[in-house]
Amino acid sequence: MYNQQMPYGYYPQPQNSYSRQPASTSSQMMLKGRPVSSVDEVRATVVDFDGSVFYFPDIANKRIYTK
């Protein structure tokens, strides 16, 4: 019964009642924000009050602002 030949380095995984599959692909994380041209533009932007961070990349000045 236990005389089966297993390949070298093969270790069977224990079977659990729950699986370790990744979360659904429909719930992807999204970054909030948009490209800006200056810090003044960031200051004038209204953001959500849910506690999430907004990212504002400023390519011309090589900076990333958060709010």
LINDAMO-V818826 format. One record per run of one state. SS is the DSSP state (alpha for helix, beta for strand, coil for the rest). FROM is the first residue (numbers start at 0). TO is the last residue. If there is no record, write none. Layout:
SS;FROM;TO / SS;FROM;TO
//
This chain:
coil;0;30 / beta;31;32 / coil;33;37 / alpha;38;42 / coil;43;52 / beta;53;57 / coil;58;61 / beta;62;65 / coil;66;66
//
